[in-house]
Structure formats: C-alpha cells, structure tokens
Amino acid sequence: MSEPQGVELTGPVRERYDEILTPEALGFLAALQREFGGRRDELLRKRTERQEELTGGGTLDFLPNTATVRHDGAWRVAKPAPGLEDRRVEITGPTDRKMTINALNSGAKVWLADFEDANTPLWDNMVGGQLNLRDALDRTIDFETGGKSYRLKPDEELATIVVRPRGWHLDEKHVLVDGTRMSGSLFDFGLYFFHCARRQLAKGKGPYFYLPKMESHLEARLWNDVFNLAQDLLEIPRGTIRATVLIETIPAAFEMEEILYELRDHSAGLNAGRWDYLFSVIKKFRARGRQFLLPERNAITMTAPFMRAYTELLVRTCHKRGAHAIGGMAAFIPSRRDEEVNKAAFEKVRADKTRESNDGFDGSWVAHPDLVPVCREIFDGVLGEKPNQLDRLREEVSVSASDLLAVDKTPGEITEAGLRNNISVGLQYIATWLGGNGAVAIFNLMEDAATAEISRSQIWQWLHNDVSLADGPKVTKELVERIVEEELGKIRESYGDAFDEQRFADAASLFTEVALADDYVDFLTLPAYERMP
C-alpha cells in the first residue's frame, strides 16, 4: 500500500488493514500530527514543570487567572447530542470483536469503546479495534467461539458508541510522521473520526469521545482545536463531535469549569475516574511525606473526605453548566461458582450506585454486562422517565482547595495483606497486559491499567516515606523483593499449566523496576510499551 509523503508505517499490514490504513486516512493523521504535535509536546513539558513545583513544596489551588470563567454564570455547554441524552448506565471495555458485540447488546445506554486503560496498545489491537468499530456500524460484525454465535441486536437496541483514545502522554510507535512517532491520542481519534463520523451521523448519532488523563484546561483547549480542524477537513459542521472528559487527575479537579469552558461547543460532560484519580494523588504528592500518605488501596472508599469533595464538586460543576456528570466504575465480575461472593459484591455495587444517584450523577459505569440491570435499576429509581438529573444544581455544595487535598483524613491502615495484594494484582495484570489483554479479571474484579498504577505507586511511596506495616516490619526493597517471589509462587500454583514463565518473569522485572526505582516513572505503560513488538 502507498503511504503519503512523510508518513512511514513500521507495523505489519495484515489482512484488511488496508481498509483502515488508507492513504487518505494516513494523510488525515499526518495533518493532525503536523498541526498539533508540537503543542502536545509543550503541554507535556508543562506537566513536568508542575510536578517539579509540587515535589519542591508547591500546592494546587483554583487558578486566579481563570476566575472570570468560573464566576461568569451565563455560559453553558452544548445541549446533549442524539444518543447521549440518557446515560444512566454505561459499560466499558476494549474493542475486540466479542466485546464489541456484547457491549453493544448489553442493554447499557453507552459503550465506552476503549483504546486506553482497558486495552493493550499492541498494533493489532489498535488497528483491529478500528476495524471492529467500523464493522459494527456497518452491521457486518459477528463472532463465533465454542459453538456460540454472537450477532448484533437491532440498531435501536444498541448502546451509543463513545470512543476513548489514548492519553496525551502516549505515542503510536508504528506510525512515523516526518521521522517522529505520532501521538497515540491523535492516531486513535483520527482513524475513528475519519472512518466512522459519517457512519454515526447516518445512524442519527455522531462521533463521540471520552478524553482521558488530562491535567489542565490547556490540554482541553488542544483537544478542542483538534476537533475543529478535523471537522473542517472532513467538511463536517463544528460542534458535531461531543466529548466527555474523565476527571482522573488531581490537577484537573481544580480546573473542571475551565475544562468544560474550553470544550463547551463539543462538551458532553465530566466523569469521575476514581481509580486513576487515586493514582494521580499518589503520583503528584509522592515525595511530600505523611500528609499525603494513603492507606492500602482496598481500604480507600468513595466516602473518604477528599474523594467526597471531588465527586460533589464534579456534580455541582457539571449541572451548573448544563453538562452530564457520570459516576465511577463498578468493577465487580460476577462469579459463576460462589454465590456468597456475588451477594456481598452486589450489595457493594448497589450501595455505590445508590450514593451516586442520590448525589445527582446522571449515570454510572459498569465493567460487566451482568451489572447493567443493577445500575439501571438504581438510576431508574431516581430518574424515572427523566433522561438525566441536570435540574439538580447542588448549589448547597461548597468545596475548597483544602477539601480536595485532605488526603490525611482518609481512614485505613497499611498491612502486609495490602502490600501482598498490591504485588499480586500488579504482577498478574502486567503479565496479561504484556500478552495483549488490558482488561483482566483478578479476584472477581475487572482490573485495568489504573489498578497496576496505584499498586506500584503505593509501594514506591511507602518505600520512600519509611512506612512500617501495621502488622509487621518496615517496607523495604528487600521485603518487597521477597514478597514478589512468594506471590509469584502462589500465582504459579493457582495458574497451573496456564502459567507463562517468561511472561511473569518479564512482569516481575517491570513491576520491581517501577515500584522500587529511585526515580519514579510517570506511567508504567511507557516502559511496558517499549517491551512490546
């Protein structure tokens, strides 16, 4: 296949890839990269500068230079787009063929088609996922396995597709533009928009996106400029694209109104990305001592004061501006064998979704089709026939900077069991990630990259802040290395013949590298990606 001038594909072109990687589509990607690649790089440098300020003793606060945006009560985001008026239950998952069909058929209102944390950025996943989305819109997708056949329900019963591209920090190493790797964000967004925008419009909906990992309104401004150019190049009216931003970094929590403002003609709301938010809190304040020391991962709940402040502010901010507020993930995976596990977990899911619906969220996420009816039932009880709760303005909510930063008020301990869980989950997740699967069922929970990020970041923070376990010794490099070997032994025994010795050796090497290194690695997916073909 021919490539536009200045564009080089370094990944293999397999069967049907030429349907997605057309010269026209590659030219479109190159136009986006040439226009916005430099700005993206500059914004990533600003992230580094802000981290240096925080490590040096600085803090976060609402921005004085954007106060006029926050205090201007007149502006609103665009009205909900077709297919996004009612978002009471959303299902998330990667874009493999089986998941594409099951998610669209799940009964959820929205499917977050994930090229990010629930996906592994193998070249075949990235291009194959784009093919699956296009085939789904053309209704030419099917899947058969183990004697079972999967087909799409009628269009009117399918979830609305909302695509999550990779974050600004990730490259696509298999596409070079003028000799430089292109942005993974622009690759994922650009291919879907180029091939599927008009297909979605023909079905009465539109090209919709979830935007991850942003840390400032300037990064939202960049996305908005990308949207405008993309729409102009394909002669699609500006404002056709809609995007929901995941507020999953603590810097972004201080700029929620500004983010909505930058994207206002393209905005579909904000989402409370809770697991990555915890990862961000640890990462940003990792070197600031006990004031920012969290208990073990499984002890942190959404009722912790700093998490309540974050979600309450998100709902108030969204509804003040006419934007949807979407709740966090219910990650439980129902067991086919243990009803007691199911009973306890379903009670937790119900409590979580009840809290969100009562707080004013317009919908929430689940990771498994069996949880769709549970989430829908809870939100039906609050919404009834209404599509959302935009009329609940939550004007009584008042959240200060100190509320968002009250990490030290979080109850809970740091135990050996918590350390072992972080290590076991981290090892199992990374091993599966390196094998090409980014959505992994571990201990009856659907885990994605955020889980591994929290797990290794907590260990790094405990190690560098002289933490002693509540029921044992001080956390040291030697202790962690010993427990890694012990947990690997348990995993080897439980996996049996399915245990891949080399892959788990690679996982252990990478996990200890990012958990024990003197210099903290911003994202474990960065070195992990370099270990992939």
C-alpha positions in Angstrom: 0.0 0.0 0.0 1.2 3.5 -0.7 1.9 6.0 2.1 1.6 9.8 1.9 4.8 11.7 1.8 6.5 11.9 5.2 4.4 9.0 6.7 6.0 5.7 7.5 4.3 2.6 8.8 6.6 0.4 10.9 3.9 -2.1 12.0 2.8 -5.1 9.9 -0.1 -4.6 7.4 -2.2 -7.6 7.9 -5.4 -8.8 6.2 -7.9 -5.9 5.9 -5.6 -3.4 7.5 -5.6 -1.6 4.1 -9.3 -0.8 4.7 -8.3 1.3 7.7 -4.8 2.5 6.9 -5.7 4.0 3.6 -3.6 6.8 2.0 -6.4 9.3 2.7 -6.7 8.2 6.4 -2.9 8.4 6.8 -2.8 11.8 5.2 -5.5 12.9 7.7 -3.5 11.6 10.6 -0.4 13.4 9.3 -2.3 16.7 9.1 -3.3 16.4 12.7 0.1 15.4 13.9 1.9 18.2 12.0 -0.6 20.8 13.3 -0.7 19.7 16.9 2.3 17.5 17.7 4.4 20.4 18.9 1.7 21.8 21.2 1.2 18.4 22.7 4.9 18.1 23.4 4.9 21.6 25.1 1.9 20.7 27.3 3.7 17.5 28.4 6.7 19.7 29.4 4.3 21.8 31.4 3.2 18.7 33.3 6.9 18.0 34.2 7.3 21.6 35.4 4.2 21.4 37.6 5.4 18.1 39.1 8.7 19.7 39.9 6.9 22.5 41.7 4.8 20.1 43.7 7.8 18.0 44.7 9.6 21.1 45.8 6.8 22.0 48.2 4.2 23.8 46.0 0.5 23.1 46.1 -2.6 23.1 44.0 -5.4 25.7 44.0 -8.1 27.1 41.8 -6.4 29.3 39.2 -6.6 33.0 39.8 -6.1 33.9 36.1 -9.3 31.9 35.1 -11.5 33.3 37.9 -13.7 35.2 35.3 -14.6 31.9 33.7 -15.7 30.4 37.0 -17.6 33.5 38.1 -19.4 34.1 34.9 -22.8 32.3 35.4 -24.0 32.8 31.9 -22.2 30.3 29.8 -23.4 26.7 29.2 -22.1 23.7 27.3 -23.8 22.4 24.2 -27.1 20.6 24.7 -26.9 16.8 24.9 -26.3 15.2 21.4 -28.5 12.5 19.9 -27.8 9.2 21.7 -26.3 11.0 24.7 -29.4 12.4 26.3 -29.9 9.5 28.7 -26.6 7.9 30.0 -28.0 6.2 33.2 -25.8 3.1 32.6 -22.6 2.9 30.6 -20.5 -0.2 30.0 -16.7 -0.1 29.4 -14.4 -2.4 27.7 -11.8 -2.9 24.9 -12.7 -3.2 21.2 -12.0 -6.8 20.5 -14.7 -8.5 18.3 -16.6 -10.4 21.1 -16.6 -7.4 23.5 -17.8 -5.1 20.8 -20.9 -7.2 20.2 -21.5 -8.0 23.8 -21.1 -4.3 24.9 -23.4 -3.0 22.2 -26.0 -5.7 23.0 -25.7 -5.3 26.8 -28.7 -3.0 27.4 -26.4 -0.2 28.5 -27.2 3.3 27.1 -23.5 3.9 26.2 -20.5 1.7 25.5 -17.1 3.3 26.2 -15.1 1.6 23.4 -11.7 1.7 25.0 -8.3 2.1 23.3 -6.8 3.2 26.6 -6.6 1.7 30.1 -8.7 -1.4 29.4 -6.7 -2.1 26.2 -3.2 -3.1 25.5 -1.6 -0.9 22.7 -0.5 -3.8 20.6 -0.5 -2.7 16.9 -3.0 -5.5 16.1 -5.3 -4.3 18.9 -5.2 -0.7 17.8 -5.9 -1.3 14.1 -8.1 -4.4 14.7 -10.2 -2.4 17.1 -10.8 0.3 14.5 -11.9 -2.4 12.0 -14.3 -3.8 14.6 -15.9 -0.4 15.3 -16.4 0.2 11.6 -17.8 -3.3 11.0 -20.2 -2.8 13.9 -21.5 0.4 12.4 -21.9 -1.4 9.0 -23.5 -4.3 10.8 -21.0 -6.8 9.2 -19.5 -7.9 12.6 -20.0 -11.4 14.0 -18.1 -13.7 16.3 -18.2 -17.5 16.9 -16.4 -19.4 19.7 -17.0 -22.7 21.4 -20.2 -23.4 19.4 -21.7 -20.0 20.4 -22.5 -17.3 17.8 -22.6 -13.6 18.6 -24.6 -11.2 16.5 -25.8 -7.6 16.9 -29.3 -6.8 18.0 -31.4 -4.2 16.0 -29.8 -0.8 15.9 -32.4 0.8 18.2 -31.4 -1.6 21.0 -27.6 -1.0 20.8 -25.6 1.2 23.1 -24.2 4.5 21.8 -20.5 4.2 21.0 -18.2 6.6 22.8 -14.5 6.0 21.9 -11.7 6.6 24.4 -8.4 7.3 22.7 -5.1 7.1 24.5 -3.9 9.9 26.7 -1.6 12.7 25.5 1.4 11.1 27.1 1.4 8.0 24.8 2.9 7.6 21.4 2.0 5.3 18.5 5.4 3.9 17.6 4.2 2.1 14.5 3.4 5.4 12.6 6.1 7.9 12.0 5.3 11.4 10.6 8.3 13.2 9.3 10.5 10.8 11.2 8.8 11.2 14.6 6.4 8.9 16.4 2.9 10.3 16.2 0.7 11.0 19.2 -1.3 7.9 20.2 -4.2 10.2 21.0 -4.3 11.7 17.5 -3.9 8.2 16.0 -6.9 6.7 17.8 -9.1 9.7 17.5 -8.2 10.4 13.9 -8.8 6.9 12.5 -12.1 6.6 14.2 -13.3 10.1 13.2 -12.1 9.6 9.6 -13.8 6.3 9.0 -16.8 6.5 11.4 -18.0 10.1 11.8 -20.3 10.0 8.8 -21.4 6.4 9.6 -22.5 7.6 13.0 -24.3 10.6 11.6 -26.1 8.4 9.1 -27.5 6.5 12.1 -28.8 9.6 13.8 -26.0 9.9 16.3 -22.4 11.3 16.0 -18.7 10.8 16.7 -18.4 10.9 20.4 -15.3 10.5 22.6 -14.1 10.1 26.2 -10.9 12.1 26.9 -8.5 10.6 29.5 -5.7 11.7 31.7 -5.9 15.5 31.1 -4.2 17.7 33.7 -5.2 21.2 32.6 -7.7 23.3 30.7 -4.9 24.0 28.2 -4.9 20.3 27.3 -8.7 20.5 26.8 -8.1 23.6 24.6 -5.8 21.5 22.4 -8.4 18.8 22.0 -11.0 21.4 21.1 -8.7 22.8 18.4 -8.1 19.2 17.1 -11.9 18.7 16.9 -12.3 21.9 14.9 -9.6 21.1 12.4 -10.8 17.5 12.0 -14.4 18.7 11.3 -13.2 21.3 8.9 -11.0 18.8 7.0 -13.9 16.4 6.5 -16.4 19.2 6.0 -18.5 18.2 9.0 -20.1 21.1 11.0 -18.2 22.3 14.0 -19.9 21.1 17.2 -20.8 17.7 15.8 -18.2 16.0 17.9 -19.0 15.6 21.6 -16.5 14.7 24.3 -16.8 13.7 27.9 -13.7 14.4 30.0 -12.5 12.0 32.6 -11.5 14.0 35.7 -8.9 11.4 36.8 -6.0 13.6 37.8 -6.0 15.9 40.8 -4.7 18.9 38.9 -7.8 18.6 36.6 -10.1 18.6 39.7 -9.1 22.3 40.2 -9.9 23.2 36.6 -13.2 21.4 36.0 -15.1 24.5 35.0 -12.3 25.7 32.7 -12.2 22.3 31.0 -15.9 22.5 30.3 -15.5 26.0 29.0 -12.7 25.1 26.6 -14.8 22.3 25.1 -18.2 23.9 25.6 -19.4 23.6 22.0 -18.1 20.0 22.0 -18.7 19.1 25.6 -20.8 16.1 26.8 -19.8 16.4 30.5 -17.3 15.0 33.0 -16.7 11.6 34.5 -15.4 10.7 38.0 -12.4 8.5 37.0 -11.9 7.4 40.6 -9.0 4.8 40.3 -6.8 6.9 38.1 -7.6 9.9 40.4 -6.2 8.0 43.4 -3.1 7.1 41.2 -2.7 10.8 40.4 -3.0 11.9 44.1 -0.2 9.5 45.0 1.9 10.4 42.0 1.7 14.2 42.4 2.4 14.2 46.1 4.5 11.1 46.4 7.5 12.9 47.9 5.6 15.1 50.4 5.6 12.9 53.4 2.8 11.6 55.7 0.4 14.4 54.9 -0.3 12.8 51.5 0.1 9.1 52.6 -2.9 7.0 51.7 -3.8 3.7 53.3 -3.7 0.5 51.3 -5.7 0.5 48.0 -8.6 -1.7 49.1 -9.2 0.4 52.3 -9.9 3.6 50.3 -13.6 4.2 49.7 -15.6 6.9 47.9 -16.7 8.1 51.4 -13.2 9.3 52.2 -13.4 13.1 52.7 -11.1 14.1 49.8 -13.0 11.7 47.5 -16.4 13.1 48.6 -15.2 16.6 47.9 -14.0 15.6 44.4 -17.3 13.9 43.4 -19.6 16.5 45.0 -17.7 19.3 43.2 -17.9 17.4 39.9 -21.7 17.1 40.0 -22.2 20.7 41.0 -19.8 22.0 38.3 -21.4 19.9 35.6 -25.0 20.8 36.4 -24.2 24.4 36.8 -23.1 24.4 33.1 -25.7 22.0 31.7 -23.3 19.1 31.4 -23.7 15.5 32.4 -21.9 14.1 35.5 -21.1 10.4 35.1 -20.1 8.3 38.0 -17.3 5.8 38.5 -16.7 2.2 37.7 -18.3 -0.8 39.4 -15.5 -3.3 38.6 -17.0 -6.5 40.2 -17.1 -9.6 38.0 -19.9 -11.9 39.0 -18.8 -15.5 39.9 -20.4 -18.5 38.3 -19.4 -20.6 41.3 -19.6 -18.6 44.5 -23.0 -17.1 45.4 -21.7 -15.7 48.7 -19.1 -13.7 46.8 -21.8 -12.4 44.5 -24.2 -11.5 47.3 -21.6 -9.4 49.1 -20.3 -7.7 46.0 -23.8 -6.9 44.6 -24.6 -5.2 47.9 -21.5 -3.0 47.5 -22.4 -2.2 43.9 -25.9 -1.2 44.9 -24.6 1.0 47.7 -22.1 2.7 45.4 -24.7 3.4 42.7 -27.3 4.5 45.2 -24.8 7.0 46.6 -24.0 8.3 43.1 -27.6 8.5 42.0 -28.6 10.4 45.2 -25.7 12.7 44.8 -27.0 13.8 41.4 -25.0 11.9 38.9 -26.7 11.3 35.6 -25.4 7.8 35.1 -22.5 5.5 36.0 -20.1 2.8 34.7 -20.1 -1.0 35.0 -17.4 -3.4 33.7 -19.7 -6.5 33.1 -23.0 -7.0 31.3 -24.5 -8.7 34.4 -24.2 -5.4 36.3 -26.1 -3.4 33.7 -29.5 -4.3 35.2 -28.3 -3.4 38.7 -27.0 0.0 37.7 -30.1 0.7 35.6 -32.5 -0.3 38.4 -30.8 2.1 40.8 -30.8 5.1 38.4 -34.3 4.2 37.2 -35.4 4.7 40.9 -34.1 8.3 40.9 -34.7 9.3 37.2 -38.0 7.5 36.4 -38.8 8.7 32.9 -36.4 11.6 33.0 -33.2 11.3 30.9 -30.9 12.9 33.5 -30.7 15.0 36.6 -29.4 18.2 35.1 -32.1 20.1 37.0 -30.4 19.1 40.3 -27.9 22.0 40.6 -26.4 21.1 44.0 -26.0 24.7 44.9 -25.5 23.8 48.6 -22.2 22.2 47.7 -19.1 24.2 48.6 -15.7 22.7 48.1 -12.4 24.4 49.0 -8.9 23.6 47.8 -8.1 22.2 51.3 -11.1 19.8 51.0 -9.7 18.4 47.8 -6.3 18.0 49.4 -7.4 16.5 52.7 -5.7 13.2 51.9 -4.5 12.8 55.6 -8.2 12.4 56.8 -8.6 9.1 55.0 -9.2 6.2 57.4 -7.4 2.9 57.0 -4.2 1.0 57.6 -1.2 -0.3 55.6 -0.9 -4.0 56.2 1.1 -6.9 54.9 -2.1 -8.3 53.3 -2.5 -4.9 51.5 1.1 -5.0 50.3 0.7 -8.6 49.1 -2.5 -7.7 47.2 -0.8 -4.8 45.5 2.1 -7.0 44.4 -0.1 -10.0 43.3 -2.6 -7.9 41.3 0.3 -5.8 39.8 2.1 -8.9 38.6 -1.0 -10.6 37.2 -2.2 -7.5 35.5 1.2 -6.6 33.9 1.7 -10.2 32.7 -1.6 -10.2 31.0 -1.1 -6.7 29.6 2.2 -7.7 28.0 0.3 -10.6 26.4 -2.1 -8.3 24.7 -5.1 -8.0 27.1 -5.7 -4.8 29.1 -9.0 -5.8 30.8 -8.2 -8.5 33.3 -10.4 -10.4 35.8 -8.4 -10.7 39.1 -10.0 -11.7 42.4 -13.5 -11.2 41.0 -12.7 -7.6 39.9 -12.2 -6.3 36.3 -8.8 -4.5 36.6 -7.3 -2.1 34.1 -4.0 -0.2 34.0 -5.1 2.2 36.8 -5.1 -0.7 39.2 -1.5 -1.6 38.5 -0.5 2.1 38.6 -2.0 2.5 42.1 -0.4 -0.7 43.3 3.2 0.1 42.2 2.8 3.8 43.2 1.7 2.9 46.7 4.7 0.6 47.2 7.0 3.4 45.8 5.5 5.9 48.2 5.6 3.6 51.2 9.3 2.7 50.5 10.3 6.3 50.2 8.4 7.5 53.3 9.7 5.0 55.8 6.4 3.3 56.3 6.0 0.3 58.6 3.2 -2.1 58.1 0.5 -2.1 60.8 1.1 -5.8 61.5 4.8 -6.2 60.6 8.1 -4.7 59.5 9.1 -1.6 57.7 8.6 -1.6 54.0 12.0 -2.1 52.4 13.3 -3.0 49.0 14.3 -6.4 50.4 10.8 -7.0 51.8 9.1 -6.2 48.6 11.5 -8.4 46.5 10.9 -11.3 48.9 7.1 -10.9 48.7 7.3 -10.6 44.9 8.9 -14.1 44.8 6.4 -15.5 47.3 3.4 -14.1 45.4 4.8 -15.4 42.1 4.9 -18.8 43.7 1.3 -18.6 44.7 0.3 -17.4 41.2 2.3 -20.2 39.6 0.4 -22.7 41.7 -3.0 -21.3 41.0 -2.5 -20.9 37.3 -1.1 -24.4 36.8 -0.4 -25.2 33.2 -1.6 -21.7 32.2 1.4 -20.1 33.9 3.7 -18.4 31.4 7.1 -18.5 33.0 8.7 -15.9 30.6 5.8 -13.5 30.7 5.6 -13.5 34.5 9.4 -13.1 34.7 9.0 -10.0 32.4 6.1 -8.8 34.6 8.1 -9.1 37.8 11.1 -7.3 36.2 8.9 -4.4 35.1 6.9 -4.3 38.3 10.0 -4.1 40.5 11.6 -1.6 38.2 8.7 0.9 38.5 7.9 0.1 42.2 11.5 0.2 43.6 13.5 2.5 41.3 14.9 5.7 42.9 13.4 7.8 40.2 9.6 7.5 39.8 8.3 6.6 36.4 5.3 8.7 35.4 3.4 5.8 33.8 4.3 2.1 33.9 2.7 1.8 30.4 5.6 3.8 29.0 8.4 1.3 29.7 5.9 -1.5 29.2 5.1 -0.3 25.7 8.7 -0.4 24.7 8.9 -4.1 25.6 6.1 -4.8 23.1 6.6 -5.6 19.5 
